[in-house]
């Protein structure tokens, strides 16, 4: 691999999750959330973390105040974001510029208009005054010891409308002391070849150091960023998990993974890219936006294989159907067991779960039996590709001849009651009763919940935890329902997927039934059984 770039010198990896990414619809970050995410981004090794807009947003002002006391960044520098001074006001007298100056951030990223129509219609000033605003603000902040980057907003649209003026904005910023002029595809409408042409022209015409900031409205944000780097850009902006308004920003993990693993440019400190999957998922937990399963490099399905043909090839050589070793980004290969599965899929999945199913006659018969059972169950509505825990229980039953069992259920029932004259907003109450035997003791437990499944889960765990105290740590963390017979109504077959956690890891189980309660019960039983097996191996 090539020598690493200096991430605060010869090449910049600049994250804007806390500002631009936070503009995503439905994404709301507290100051504590932003501090947590900043620590994760620093762990990835990015060179710059844009913290927000102090002075314009009280939350961002508070973030910078707390960051100076609470963040101990090892790799990144904090950047404050803001605009050039207002028209007709000196930078030294503009309160928003003062907020940037006093933010405590050593780097300021200024957004400036580079599209002539935006200057005249949005700023309502002249083209000459806009240039003066850029020059004055950059000069003022540089005189106070801050590094300045310029985000040229709507640059590509402005370049097409009035190339000479767009370039003059960049020249003005660079001559005033801006270290980088970042070309922003603010509307996200560019394509890679167009980006390359414009970046080359900008570098040739201005001799400025060029950065790139892409939105994903054409689905090309990552490709456009790479095209800009190929054309000479040495500063890339993006967000973790591609967060951002509309369709999002360039996914910074995909950008740096492509630069390091495909183009042999080490743009992060050595070894840190291997934490990308963990960090992407950790940030997703804070934002409460689950990472897309099909997200490149770090998604749970990024290296998942379902078809039997793929599995047969992977058994010979994993790289026949994978573009890289997933360990490079901290991910892992997954074999999905489904009605498309062949013998190789079952063997590989068995190996993944700790069963060495070799090619002996007995093993071939067992694998064939498991394959046929999986296909028959999926015909009935089950799915195992997203329910590894249920599949492991099935496989244990076939290998060992008996299904793991830690308790015997005698009966269960659940009722939901609501008062005829309940007040508006008054919730119905569900009550479940479970009778079971565990460790030779019969337990009868009744519990209430805010729904029938919640009540069943509470009653079942309360009963079992009296024999197995570790069950008290188990928690249902996700619940999905799907109606399988689309032509039917309330009598349709129902599939339920339940994710359970013990605080250290989580597992998914599946249940199928003619009603949602029956299906949920099956998934709950599998979830607790798997968890107990995990703790009693």
C-alpha positions in Angstrom: 0.0 0.0 0.0 1.1 3.5 -0.7 2.4 5.8 2.1 -0.4 7.3 4.2 -1.4 10.9 3.5 -1.1 13.5 6.2 -4.8 13.8 7.1 -4.4 17.4 8.2 -2.0 18.2 5.5 -1.6 16.5 2.2 -5.1 14.9 2.2 -8.2 15.8 4.3 -10.9 13.4 5.3 -13.6 15.7 6.6 -16.8 14.5 8.3 -19.9 16.7 8.4 -22.3 14.3 10.1 -22.9 16.6 13.1 -24.0 19.5 10.8 -25.0 18.5 7.3 -25.9 14.9 8.2 -28.0 16.1 11.1 -30.3 17.8 8.5 -31.7 14.4 7.6 -35.5 14.3 8.1 -36.4 12.8 11.5 -32.8 12.9 12.8 -32.5 14.9 15.9 -29.2 15.0 17.9 -28.8 16.3 21.5 -25.5 17.8 22.5 -24.7 14.6 24.3 -25.4 12.6 21.1 -23.1 14.9 19.2 -20.3 14.5 21.7 -20.7 10.7 21.6 -20.7 10.6 17.8 -17.6 12.9 17.6 -15.7 10.4 19.8 -16.7 7.6 17.4 -15.7 9.5 14.3 -12.3 10.3 16.0 -11.9 6.5 16.5 -12.3 6.0 12.7 -9.4 8.4 12.3 -11.0 11.2 10.2 -8.9 14.4 10.0 -11.7 16.9 10.7 -15.1 16.8 12.4 -17.5 19.6 11.6 -19.4 20.2 14.8 -22.1 22.6 13.7 -22.9 26.3 13.4 -22.1 28.2 16.6 -24.0 31.4 17.0 -26.8 30.4 14.7 -27.9 27.3 16.7 -27.8 27.3 20.5 -27.3 23.6 20.6 -24.2 23.9 18.4 -22.9 26.8 20.5 -23.3 24.5 23.6 -21.6 21.7 21.7 -18.4 23.7 21.1 -18.4 24.9 24.7 -18.6 21.4 26.0 -16.3 19.9 23.4 -13.4 22.1 24.6 -13.8 20.5 28.1 -15.0 17.0 27.3 -13.5 15.8 24.0 -10.0 14.5 23.9 -9.6 13.9 20.2 -6.6 11.8 19.1 -6.9 12.1 15.3 -9.4 14.9 14.4 -9.6 18.6 14.6 -13.0 20.3 15.3 -14.3 22.6 12.6 -17.0 25.2 13.2 -19.3 26.0 10.3 -20.7 29.4 9.4 -21.4 31.9 6.7 -19.5 34.8 5.4 -20.3 38.2 6.9 -23.5 40.0 6.0 -23.6 42.4 3.2 -22.7 45.9 4.3 -21.2 44.9 7.6 -17.5 44.4 8.4 -16.5 40.9 9.4 -15.1 42.3 12.6 -18.5 43.7 13.5 -20.7 40.7 12.5 -22.0 38.8 15.5 -22.1 35.5 13.6 -18.5 35.8 12.5 -17.7 36.6 16.1 -19.3 33.4 17.2 -17.1 31.5 14.8 -14.0 33.3 16.0 -14.9 32.6 19.7 -16.1 29.0 19.2 -12.7 27.5 20.3 -12.5 25.6 17.0 -9.1 25.9 15.3 -10.8 25.4 11.9 -13.7 27.4 10.4 -15.5 26.2 7.3 -17.3 29.2 5.7 -20.2 28.7 3.3 -20.2 31.2 0.5 -22.4 31.8 -2.6 -20.7 30.9 -5.8 -23.8 31.0 -8.0 -24.6 34.5 -9.4 -28.4 34.1 -9.2 -28.1 33.0 -5.5 -26.1 36.1 -4.8 -28.6 38.4 -6.3 -31.8 36.6 -5.3 -31.0 34.9 -2.0 -28.4 37.3 -0.5 -29.9 40.3 -2.3 -26.6 41.9 -2.9 -24.2 42.6 -5.8 -21.7 40.2 -7.2 -18.9 42.5 -6.2 -20.1 42.8 -2.6 -20.3 39.0 -2.4 -16.6 38.8 -3.3 -15.9 41.4 -0.7 -17.8 39.4 1.9 -15.7 36.3 1.1 -12.4 38.2 1.2 -13.2 40.2 4.4 -14.4 37.1 6.4 -11.5 34.8 5.4 -9.0 37.5 6.1 -10.5 38.4 9.5 -10.5 34.8 10.7 -7.0 34.1 9.4 -5.8 37.1 11.2 -7.1 35.6 14.4 -5.2 32.4 13.9 -7.9 30.1 12.5 -7.5 27.8 9.6 -10.2 28.6 7.0 -11.9 26.2 4.5 -14.5 27.6 2.0 -17.6 25.6 1.0 -18.6 27.0 -2.4 -22.3 26.4 -2.2 -24.2 25.4 -5.4 -20.8 25.6 -7.1 -21.5 23.2 -10.0 -24.8 24.9 -10.9 -23.1 28.3 -10.6 -20.2 27.1 -12.8 -22.6 26.2 -15.5 -24.5 29.5 -15.3 -21.5 31.8 -15.0 -18.1 30.0 -15.0 -16.0 33.2 -14.7 -17.8 34.4 -11.6 -17.8 31.0 -9.9 -14.1 30.7 -10.4 -13.6 34.3 -9.2 -15.2 33.4 -5.8 -12.7 30.6 -5.4 -9.7 32.8 -6.4 -10.8 35.4 -3.9 -11.1 32.9 -1.0 -7.7 31.3 -1.8 -5.9 34.7 -2.2 -7.4 35.8 1.2 -5.9 32.7 2.9 -8.5 29.9 2.6 -6.6 26.6 2.7 -9.2 24.7 0.8 -12.0 25.6 -1.6 -14.6 22.8 -1.5 -16.8 22.5 -4.5 -20.3 21.7 -3.3 -22.8 19.7 -5.4 -25.5 21.1 -3.2 -28.4 19.9 -5.3 -26.8 16.5 -5.8 -27.4 16.6 -9.6 -23.9 15.9 -10.9 -22.5 12.8 -12.6 -18.9 11.6 -12.3 -17.6 12.6 -15.7 -19.0 16.1 -15.2 -17.4 16.4 -11.8 -14.0 15.4 -13.2 -14.1 18.0 -16.0 -15.0 20.8 -13.6 -12.5 19.9 -10.9 -9.6 19.8 -13.5 -10.7 23.1 -14.9 -10.9 24.7 -11.4 -7.4 23.4 -10.5 -5.9 24.6 -13.8 -7.7 28.0 -13.6 -7.2 28.9 -10.0 -4.2 26.9 -8.7 -6.3 26.6 -5.5 -6.4 23.5 -3.3 -9.7 21.8 -4.1 -12.1 19.8 -2.0 -15.4 18.1 -2.8 -18.8 17.9 -1.1 -21.4 15.8 -2.8 -25.1 15.0 -2.2 -26.6 11.8 -3.4 -29.7 12.9 -5.4 -28.5 11.0 -8.5 -27.2 8.1 -6.4 -23.6 9.2 -7.4 -22.3 11.0 -4.3 -19.6 8.4 -3.6 -18.7 8.1 -7.3 -18.6 11.8 -7.8 -16.3 12.2 -4.8 -13.9 9.6 -6.2 -14.1 11.3 -9.6 -13.1 14.5 -7.9 -10.1 12.9 -6.2 -9.0 11.3 -9.4 -9.1 14.8 -11.0 -6.9 16.2 -8.2 -9.1 17.0 -5.2 -7.3 16.4 -1.9 -10.1 17.2 0.5 -13.2 15.0 0.8 -16.3 15.7 2.7 -19.0 13.2 3.7 -21.1 11.8 6.5 -21.1 8.5 8.3 -23.8 6.2 6.9 -24.5 8.7 4.3 -26.8 10.8 6.5 -28.1 14.1 5.1 -31.1 15.9 3.8 -33.2 14.5 0.9 -31.2 11.4 -0.3 -28.2 12.1 1.9 -24.5 13.0 1.5 -21.6 10.9 0.3 -21.1 8.0 2.7 -17.7 8.7 4.1 -17.0 5.0 5.0 -17.6 4.0 1.3 -15.4 6.9 0.2 -12.4 6.0 2.4 -12.8 2.3 1.9 -12.7 2.7 -1.9 -9.7 5.0 -1.6 -7.8 2.7 0.7 -8.9 -0.8 -0.5 -9.4 -0.1 -4.2 -7.1 2.8 -5.1 -4.3 2.0 -2.6 -4.4 5.4 -1.0 -4.1 5.2 2.8 -6.2 8.1 3.9 -6.9 7.0 7.5 -4.3 6.1 10.2 -3.2 2.5 9.6 -5.5 -0.1 10.9 -8.5 2.1 11.8 -10.6 1.2 8.7 -11.0 -2.2 10.3 -13.3 -0.5 12.9 -15.6 1.0 10.3 -18.5 -1.5 10.7 -18.5 -1.2 14.4 -18.4 2.6 14.3 -21.1 2.9 11.6 -23.4 0.7 13.7 -22.5 2.5 16.9 -23.4 5.9 15.4 -26.6 4.4 14.1 -27.6 3.4 17.6 -27.1 7.0 18.7 -29.1 8.5 15.8 -31.8 5.8 16.2 -31.6 5.3 12.4 -30.8 1.5 11.9 -28.0 1.1 9.4 -29.3 -0.1 6.0 -28.6 -3.8 5.7 -27.5 -3.4 2.1 -25.1 -0.5 2.9 -21.8 -1.1 1.0 -18.9 -2.4 3.1 -20.6 -2.1 6.6 -24.2 -3.4 6.1 -25.2 -6.7 7.6 -26.0 -7.9 4.1 -22.8 -6.5 2.4 -21.2 -9.9 2.5 -24.3 -12.2 2.8 -24.8 -15.0 0.4 -28.1 -16.8 -0.1 -28.1 -18.8 -3.4 -26.8 -22.4 -3.2 -24.6 -21.7 -6.3 -22.9 -18.9 -4.5 -22.4 -21.0 -1.4 -20.9 -23.9 -3.4 -18.4 -21.5 -4.9 -17.6 -19.8 -1.6 -16.9 -23.2 -0.1 -14.1 -23.6 -2.6 -12.9 -19.9 -2.4 -14.7 -17.1 -0.6 -13.4 -14.5 -3.1 -15.2 -16.1 -6.0 -18.3 -14.2 -4.9 -16.8 -11.4 -2.7 -14.9 -8.3 -3.9 -12.8 -8.2 -0.8 -12.1 -9.7 2.6 -14.8 -8.2 4.9 -12.4 -8.2 7.8 -10.8 -5.1 6.1 -13.8 -3.0 7.3 -14.6 -5.0 10.4 -17.5 -6.9 8.8 -18.0 -10.6 8.3 -19.3 -13.0 5.7 -22.8 -14.5 6.4 -24.4 -17.5 4.8 -28.2 -17.2 4.6 -30.2 -20.3 4.9 -33.3 -20.2 2.8 -35.4 -22.2 0.3 -32.6 -21.4 -2.2 -30.0 -23.1 0.0 -28.1 -26.1 -1.3 -25.9 -28.6 0.6 -23.0 -26.2 0.5 -25.0 -23.4 2.2 -26.0 -25.8 5.0 -22.5 -27.1 5.5 -21.0 -23.5 5.6 -23.7 -22.2 7.9 -23.2 -25.3 10.1 -19.4 -24.5 10.3 -20.2 -20.9 11.1 -22.4 -22.1 14.0 -19.7 -24.6 15.2 -20.8 -27.8 13.5 -18.3 -29.6 11.4 -20.5 -31.3 8.7 -17.9 -33.1 6.7 -18.6 -35.2 3.6 -19.2 -38.5 5.3 -22.2 -40.6 4.4 -23.9 -39.7 7.7 -23.2 -36.0 7.3 -24.4 -36.0 3.7 -27.7 -37.6 4.8 -28.0 -35.1 7.7 -27.3 -32.1 5.4 -29.9 -33.4 2.8 -32.4 -33.8 5.6 -31.8 -30.3 7.0 -32.0 -28.8 3.5 -35.4 -30.5 2.8 -36.7 -29.4 6.2 -35.7 -25.8 5.6 -37.3 -25.7 2.2 -40.5 -27.3 3.5 -40.7 -24.9 6.5 -40.1 -21.9 4.2 -42.9 -23.1 2.0 -45.1 -22.8 5.1 -44.0 -19.2 5.8 -40.8 -19.5 7.9 -37.6 -17.6 7.0 -34.2 -18.5 8.4 -32.0 -16.0 6.5 -32.8 -13.4 9.1 -33.3 -15.8 12.0 -30.0 -17.5 12.7 -31.0 -18.4 16.2 -34.0 -20.4 15.1 -31.9 -22.1 12.4 -29.3 -23.0 15.0 -31.9 -24.7 17.2 -33.2 -26.6 14.1 -29.7 -27.7 13.3 -28.9 -28.8 16.9 -32.1 -30.8 16.8 -31.1 -32.6 13.6 -27.4 -33.1 14.7 -28.1 -34.2 18.3 -31.5 -35.9 17.7 -33.3 -33.7 20.3 -34.3 -30.1 20.4 -32.7 -28.1 23.2 -35.2 -27.7 26.0 -35.0 -26.0 29.4 -38.7 -25.8 30.3 -41.9 -27.5 29.4 -44.9 -25.3 28.7 -48.2 -26.7 30.0 -50.4 -24.0 28.7 -50.6 -20.3 27.9 -53.4 -17.8 27.3 -53.7 -14.0 26.8 -56.7 -11.7 27.0 -57.0 -8.0 26.2 -59.6 -5.9 28.0 -60.8 -2.4 27.4 -63.6 -0.6 29.2 -66.7 0.2 27.1 -66.7 3.7 28.4 -63.0 4.3 28.4 -61.8 7.8 28.2 -60.1 9.0 25.0 -56.5 7.9 25.0 -57.0 5.3 27.7 -55.2 2.2 26.7 -56.5 -1.4 26.6 -54.8 -3.7 29.1 -53.5 -7.2 28.1 -53.0 -10.0 30.6 -51.2 -13.3 30.0 -51.0 -16.4 32.1 -48.3 -19.0 31.5 -48.0 -22.4 33.2 -44.7 -24.3 32.8 -42.2 -26.6 34.5 -38.6 -25.7 34.8 -35.9 -27.5 36.8 -38.6 -29.8 38.1 -40.7 -27.0 39.5 -44.2 -25.9 38.2 -44.7 -22.2 37.8 -47.9 -20.4 37.2 -47.4 -16.7 36.4 -49.7 -13.9 35.3 -48.4 -10.6 33.9 -49.8 -7.5 32.3 -48.5 -5.6 29.3 -49.3 -2.8 26.9 -50.2 -5.4 24.3 -50.8 -9.2 24.2 -47.2 -10.0 23.0 -45.7 -7.8 25.7 -47.8 -9.5 28.3 -46.8 -13.0 27.1 -43.2 -12.0 27.1 -43.4 -10.7 30.6 -45.2 -13.7 32.0 -42.9 -16.2 30.2 -39.7 -14.5 31.3 -40.9 -14.1 34.9 -41.7 -17.8 35.1 -38.5 -19.0 33.6 -36.3 -16.6 35.5 -37.3 -18.2 38.8 -35.4 -21.3 37.6 -32.8 -19.5 35.4 -32.0 -16.1 36.9 -30.0 -15.1 33.8 -33.3 -14.7 31.9 -33.9 -11.5 33.8 -31.3 -9.9 31.6 -33.0 -10.9 28.4 -34.9 -8.1 26.6 -37.0 -8.0 23.5 -35.4 -5.3 21.4 -37.1 -5.6 18.0 -40.4 -7.1 16.8 -41.5 -7.4 13.1 -44.7 -8.8 11.7 -45.5 -9.7 8.1 -48.7 -11.0 6.6 -47.8 -13.7 4.1 -51.1 -14.4 2.3 -51.7 -11.1 0.6 -55.0 -12.3 -0.9 -56.4 -13.0 2.6 -57.5 -10.7 5.3 -57.5 -11.3 9.0 -57.2 -15.1 8.4 -53.9 -14.8 6.7 -50.7 -16.7 7.8 -48.5 -14.4 9.9 -44.7 -14.4 10.3 -43.1 -12.8 13.3 -39.4 -12.0 13.8 -38.2 -11.2 17.3 -34.8 -9.9 18.3 -33.7 -10.6 21.8 -30.6 -9.2 23.7 -28.8 -10.2 26.9 -26.9 -6.9 27.0 -23.9 -8.4 25.3 -25.2 -9.7 22.0 -28.5 -10.2 20.3 -30.2 -13.0 18.3 -33.2 -13.2 16.0 -35.9 -15.9 16.0 -38.9 -16.6 13.9 -42.4 -17.8 14.5 -45.3 -18.6 12.1 -49.0 -19.0 12.8 -52.6 -18.4 11.8 -52.6 -15.4 14.1 -50.1 -12.9 15.3 -50.2 -14.1 18.9 -49.5 -17.7 17.9 -46.6 -16.7 15.7 -45.2 -14.4 18.4 -45.3 -17.2 20.9 -43.2 -19.4 18.7 -40.6 -16.7 18.2 -40.6 -15.9 22.0 -40.0 -19.6 22.9 -37.2 -19.9 20.4 -35.6 -16.6 21.7 -35.5 -17.8 25.3 -34.4 -21.3 24.4 -31.5 -20.0 22.3 -30.5 -17.5 25.0 -30.5 -20.2 27.7 -28.4 -22.5 25.4 -26.0 -19.7 24.8 -25.5 -19.2 28.6 -25.4 -23.0 29.4 -22.9 -24.3 26.8 
